[in-house]
């Protein structure tokens, strides 16, 4: 059970590590993507907040320190992000299928985060909260 909880925490972090590095290496591209989806105000501060959530959340989940709170914040962040940026219901038919896949993938990740928020990080962690 403890090995499974650690494995879950490590595996769920992969997409957020990729996202954080993508923001660091391609800040302007990420900002342009946000603007293209209608997020035209406060783009830079929102992008910085996203980077903090992703990087800080990964550190908390990997270590297990404050993992429940981090998982809850990351779950909320991912649901909001998915609703704003993967709105397949409003996309042109040519893009709707891929956007729906991205949306559903994110909902699966959100479910894993919700499970960590509910059950905690397991015994192999710096803290059980």
C-alpha positions, 0 to 999 in steps of 0.5 A: 500500500505504501509503495503504491501511494508513493508511486501514485504521487510520483506518477501524477507529478510527471505532467506538472513537471513537464508543464513547469518546464514548458512555462520556464522555457517557453514563457511567451508561447504559453502566454500567447496560448492563454491569450488565444483562449481569451485570457487577455488580462493579467496573463503574466501574473496568472502564468506565474501563479500557474508555475508556482502551483505546478512547481510547488505542488510537485515538490509537496507531492514528491516529498509528501509534505503538505501533500493533501493541501497541495493535491487539493489545490492542484486538482482545483487548478487543473479543473479550472485550467481544463475548463478554460483551455480545453473547451472541446464543446466550443472547438471547431470539429477538426480540433474537438476530438483532441481537445476532448481527449486532453480534457478527459486526461486532465479529469483523470489526473484531477481524480488522482489528485483528489484521491491523494487529497482525500487519503493522504500521501501514505506512510512513505512521506515527510508528513501525513498531511 
